[in-house]
């Protein structure tokens, strides 16, 4: 993205809901991701877990981090799922998605969050520090290509002795 373009990334506000829905519908070409955001919103610990990118006053991108669990042999470890990440088609390829991921992870790190899981493009997410979750013994609850199911440790040692299966909220079954 050009340095002279001012991109604002901030926590969502209730007035942003229609724009967030439109961004997700247009980015994915279907309604399911927009429905996922709506279904997950009540479970978010706060508005900071849903971030919106605004360019010249227009909402152009959105990222959501929602609570999940990693079920280990002994316990359930809290984590977050990064899903969805959406940028309006006319603004894709300009670094807006990358800015949303960087800023979102930095915000979560500052809030003390520990672990983020993503199912996504294996050529995109590693640039932010994501690694295949299988490196840590973390599995998806469904069949997925190994390189596409990734995890990042936001706090040093957060993944120490964490091995198990991710459990998503039921809302993810709709996507």
Secondary structure, DSSP 8 states (H G I E B T S, - for coil): --TTS-EEEEE--GGGHHHHHHHHHHHHTSSHHHHHHHHHHTT-SSGGGEEEEEETTEEEEEEEEEEEEEE-SS-EEEEEEEEEEEE-GGGTTSSHHHHHHHHHHHHHHHTT--EEEEE--TTTGGGGT-EEGGGGTEE-SS---GGGEEEEESSTTTTTT--EEEE--GGGGG-
